[in-house]
């Protein structure tokens, strides 16, 4: 699946502002792009959507804010939601999703490289 290049650029800038360019990593994942902090997924660009790891404790609030559950095929991804690019008209609305996701990932112990 292709992803919206303009949305990906906006997400990239928001993640770097929230996490710092050295503290985040951009990788291809889920047919789109994913940004990780401390090795943990924070956000991604999939199709025309922002993918956000909100955790199971943040799921209900995210759905109330207009997000929808993320699925991979028939499987619902736990604690991950999608937000339509159309629902992110300003940098502030995008930051409102990205900053908490970056903080959630940063709060976890860093993952160690598999090898």
Number of C-alpha atoms within 10 A of each C-alpha: 7 11 17 16 15 12 22 21 12 16 24 23 16 21 28 16 13 18 21 12 13 8 15 22 18 16 13 11 12 13 12 20 23 24 24 21 26 19 18 22 23 27 29 29 31 24 20 19 23 27 28 27 27 24 16 10 9 13 19 15 11 22 14 9 11 12 21 17 18 19 13 8 7 6 8 12 13 14 17 23 25 23 24 17 16 10 14 18 10 10 12 11 11 20 19 12 22 27 17 16 24 28 14 17 22 20 12 12 10 12 10 8 6 4 3
